[in-house]
Amino acid sequence: MESYSTCNVFALDLPSSPPLTQAFPRLAIPDCCKRVKTALPLFSSTLVYPWRSASASSLVNRPPAVDMIFKILSEACNRWLTLTYNDPAFLIAFLRNNERDLQLQTLHLDNWDFRNNASLKLHTRALRRLSNSGFAITALNVNWQNLASLELKDAAPGECFEVLRRTPCLERCSFKKINPVHVDDFPLPLAQTSIVHRRLRTLELRISSPQMNALLRNLLCTSLKTLSVDLGHSTVWEA
């Protein structure tokens, strides 16, 4: 295992896996691993844990094996580069258990809506690559100056504009399913206040909002090599 660069961690639902408690202390991921990918289906939708409810947010009643998983993932986030997870209950618990700055460089959060969990903050100043849906800038404490790759789904147009304004080192950007119905804390500018991107080489857009016109009018990419536009069912060009 010493030659591996990626470690995949899997587990069964906790109630049906008593040996998990004994198994995880023996799980050792070598230092040479540069990436840890977690696919832990720990929380079955048919099972209710005491600590999943809002009234039990202190997590005092969580199963003991969860503590071991938290410990392993906490070490992974500070020793390796990737955390991939899409279980809201697990992520809420994990973030509350790790308030310090995580040394993540790559983060994929699928089907995760930060807007519905406004009290949660993700602290990771080393982030280089971010991919998530349900985006909310205010929920992320990251060093935007270092971000090189970004993929957003279901973000509001103003959020897209604000991210572009904050990321001078961005090299690849993908905006998918831009949603104008979300409450937007960052309205698009009325005047032509251009954003100049000197490193952006790839830009992918799925335009589903007329406001994307304003974003494109205010964006100047001096090194763009690839532009991909998916109009979908949009009426964005009617105006």
C-alpha positions as CSV (number, residue, x, y, z in Angstrom):
1,M,0.0,0.0,0.0
2,E,3.0,2.3,0.4
3,S,3.0,3.1,-3.4
4,Y,-0.7,4.3,-3.4
5,S,-1.4,7.9,-4.1
6,T,-5.2,7.6,-3.5
7,C,-6.9,5.9,-0.6
8,N,-10.6,4.9,-0.8
9,V,-12.4,4.5,2.5
10,F,-15.7,2.6,2.5
11,A,-18.0,1.5,5.3
12,L,-21.4,0.0,5.9
13,D,-24.2,1.5,7.9
14,L,-23.0,1.7,11.5
15,P,-25.9,-0.2,13.2
16,S,-25.4,-3.2,10.9
17,S,-21.6,-3.2,11.3
18,P,-20.5,-3.8,14.9
19,P,-17.0,-4.7,13.8
20,L,-16.5,-1.2,12.4
21,T,-15.6,0.1,15.9
22,Q,-12.7,-2.4,16.1
23,A,-11.7,-2.1,12.5
24,F,-11.1,1.7,12.2
25,P,-8.4,2.0,14.8
26,R,-6.3,-0.4,12.7
27,L,-6.9,1.6,9.5
28,A,-3.6,3.3,8.6
29,I,-3.3,5.4,5.5
30,P,0.4,5.9,4.6
31,D,2.1,9.3,4.4
32,C,2.8,8.9,0.7
33,C,-1.0,9.2,0.0
34,K,-1.7,12.5,-1.6
35,R,-5.4,12.2,-1.7
36,V,-8.1,10.5,0.4
37,K,-11.5,9.9,-1.1
38,T,-14.3,9.0,1.3
39,A,-17.4,7.2,0.2
40,L,-18.9,6.4,3.6
41,P,-22.6,5.5,3.4
42,L,-22.8,5.8,7.1
43,F,-26.2,7.4,7.5
44,S,-29.0,5.5,5.9
45,S,-32.0,7.6,5.1
46,T,-34.2,5.0,6.9
47,L,-32.3,5.3,10.1
48,V,-32.5,8.1,12.6
49,Y,-29.6,8.9,14.9
50,P,-30.2,11.0,18.1
51,W,-27.5,13.5,17.1
52,R,-29.0,14.2,13.7
53,S,-31.7,16.4,15.1
54,A,-31.3,20.1,15.7
55,S,-31.9,19.6,19.4
56,A,-28.9,17.3,19.6
57,S,-26.4,19.4,17.7
58,S,-23.8,18.9,20.4
59,L,-23.2,15.4,19.0
60,V,-22.9,13.9,22.4
61,N,-25.0,10.8,21.4
62,R,-23.3,9.9,18.2
63,P,-22.2,6.3,17.8
64,P,-18.6,5.7,19.0
65,A,-17.4,4.5,15.6
66,V,-18.2,8.0,14.2
67,D,-15.6,9.5,16.5
68,M,-13.0,7.2,15.0
69,I,-14.1,8.1,11.5
70,F,-13.9,11.8,12.4
71,K,-10.4,11.3,13.8
72,I,-9.3,9.5,10.6
73,L,-10.8,12.1,8.3
74,S,-9.4,15.0,10.5
75,E,-6.0,13.6,10.0
76,A,-6.6,13.0,6.4
77,C,-7.7,16.6,5.8
78,N,-4.5,17.8,7.4
79,R,-2.2,15.3,5.8
80,W,-3.8,14.8,2.4
81,L,-5.5,16.9,-0.2
82,T,-9.0,15.8,-0.9
83,L,-12.3,15.4,1.0
84,T,-15.2,14.2,-1.1
85,Y,-18.6,13.8,0.7
86,N,-22.2,14.4,0.0
87,D,-24.1,13.3,3.2
88,P,-25.4,16.5,4.9
89,A,-25.7,14.9,8.3
90,F,-22.1,13.7,8.2
91,L,-20.8,16.9,6.8
92,I,-22.5,19.0,9.5
93,A,-21.1,16.8,12.2
94,F,-17.7,16.8,10.6
95,L,-17.4,20.6,10.2
96,R,-18.6,21.1,13.8
97,N,-16.0,18.7,14.9
98,N,-13.2,20.5,13.0
99,E,-13.5,24.3,13.6
100,R,-9.8,24.8,13.0
101,D,-8.4,25.5,9.6
102,L,-8.3,22.4,7.4
103,Q,-5.4,22.0,5.1
104,L,-7.6,20.9,2.2
105,Q,-6.5,21.7,-1.3
106,T,-9.4,20.1,-3.2
107,L,-13.0,19.9,-2.0
108,H,-16.0,18.4,-3.7
109,L,-19.4,18.9,-2.1
110,D,-22.2,17.4,-4.2
111,N,-25.8,18.0,-3.4
112,W,-24.9,20.2,-0.5
113,D,-26.7,23.5,0.2
114,F,-24.8,25.9,2.4
115,R,-27.8,28.3,2.3
116,N,-29.8,25.9,4.5
117,N,-26.9,25.6,6.9
118,A,-25.9,29.2,7.3
119,S,-24.4,28.7,10.8
120,L,-21.7,26.3,9.4
121,K,-18.4,27.7,8.2
122,L,-15.8,25.9,6.2
123,H,-12.3,27.0,7.2
124,T,-9.7,26.0,4.6
125,R,-7.1,28.6,3.6
126,A,-5.1,26.2,1.4
127,L,-7.9,25.4,-1.1
128,R,-6.9,25.3,-4.7
129,R,-9.9,23.4,-6.3
130,L,-13.5,23.8,-5.3
131,S,-16.6,22.0,-6.7
132,N,-20.0,22.3,-5.0
133,S,-23.7,23.0,-5.4
134,G,-25.9,25.2,-3.2
135,F,-23.1,27.7,-3.2
136,A,-22.8,30.5,-0.6
137,I,-19.7,32.7,-0.5
138,T,-20.3,33.8,3.1
139,A,-20.1,30.1,4.3
140,L,-16.6,29.6,3.0
141,N,-13.5,31.0,4.8
142,V,-11.0,30.3,2.0
143,N,-8.1,32.1,0.5
144,W,-9.7,33.1,-2.8
145,Q,-6.4,34.4,-4.1
146,N,-5.1,30.8,-4.4
147,L,-8.1,29.2,-6.1
148,A,-7.2,27.8,-9.5
149,S,-10.2,25.6,-10.4
150,L,-13.9,26.2,-9.6
151,E,-17.1,24.5,-10.5
152,L,-20.4,25.9,-9.2
153,K,-23.9,24.5,-9.6
154,D,-27.1,26.3,-8.7
155,A,-25.4,29.5,-7.8
156,A,-27.0,32.9,-8.1
157,P,-25.6,35.2,-10.9
158,G,-24.2,37.8,-8.4
159,E,-22.4,35.0,-6.6
160,C,-20.7,34.0,-9.8
161,F,-19.7,37.6,-10.5
162,E,-18.3,38.0,-6.9
163,V,-16.3,34.8,-7.1
164,L,-14.7,35.9,-10.4
165,R,-13.9,39.2,-8.8
166,R,-12.2,37.5,-5.8
167,T,-10.2,34.9,-7.8
168,P,-7.3,36.5,-9.8
169,C,-5.5,33.2,-10.1
170,L,-8.4,31.2,-11.5
171,E,-7.4,29.0,-14.4
172,R,-10.6,26.9,-15.0
173,C,-14.1,28.0,-14.2
174,S,-17.4,26.2,-14.7
175,F,-20.8,27.7,-13.9
176,K,-23.7,25.2,-14.2
177,K,-27.4,25.8,-13.7
178,I,-27.1,29.5,-12.7
179,N,-30.3,30.1,-10.7
180,P,-31.8,33.6,-10.7
181,V,-34.4,32.7,-8.1
182,H,-31.9,32.4,-5.2
183,V,-31.6,35.3,-2.8
184,D,-28.5,37.0,-4.1
185,D,-26.3,38.8,-1.6
186,F,-24.1,40.1,-4.4
187,P,-26.2,41.8,-7.0
188,L,-24.7,42.2,-10.5
189,P,-23.3,45.7,-11.2
190,L,-25.4,48.1,-13.2
191,A,-22.4,49.8,-14.8
192,Q,-19.7,48.2,-16.8
193,T,-17.2,47.5,-14.1
194,S,-15.0,45.0,-15.9
195,I,-13.2,42.1,-14.2
196,V,-9.9,41.4,-15.9
197,H,-8.8,37.8,-15.7
198,R,-5.2,37.2,-16.9
199,R,-5.0,33.5,-16.0
200,L,-8.4,32.1,-16.9
201,R,-7.9,29.6,-19.7
202,T,-11.2,27.6,-19.6
203,L,-14.7,28.9,-19.1
204,E,-17.7,26.7,-19.2
205,L,-21.2,28.2,-18.8
206,R,-24.7,26.7,-18.8
207,I,-26.7,29.9,-19.2
208,S,-30.1,29.7,-17.6
209,S,-30.5,33.3,-16.4
210,P,-30.8,36.5,-18.5
211,Q,-28.5,38.1,-15.8
212,M,-25.6,36.1,-17.2
213,N,-25.5,38.7,-20.0
214,A,-24.4,41.3,-17.4
215,L,-21.7,38.9,-16.1
216,L,-20.3,38.3,-19.6
217,R,-20.3,42.0,-20.4
218,N,-18.2,42.7,-17.3
219,L,-15.7,39.9,-17.9
220,L,-12.5,40.3,-19.9
221,C,-10.2,37.2,-20.2
222,T,-6.8,37.9,-21.8
223,S,-5.6,34.2,-21.8
224,L,-8.8,32.4,-22.6
225,K,-8.2,29.2,-24.7
226,T,-11.6,27.4,-24.3
227,L,-15.1,28.7,-24.1
228,S,-18.0,26.3,-23.7
229,V,-21.6,27.6,-23.6
230,D,-24.6,25.4,-23.1
231,L,-27.8,27.4,-23.8
232,G,-30.1,24.7,-22.6
233,H,-33.7,26.0,-22.6
234,S,-32.7,29.5,-21.8
235,T,-34.2,32.6,-23.4
236,V,-31.1,34.6,-22.5
237,W,-30.5,35.8,-26.0
238,E,-34.0,37.1,-26.7
239,A,-33.1,40.5,-25.3
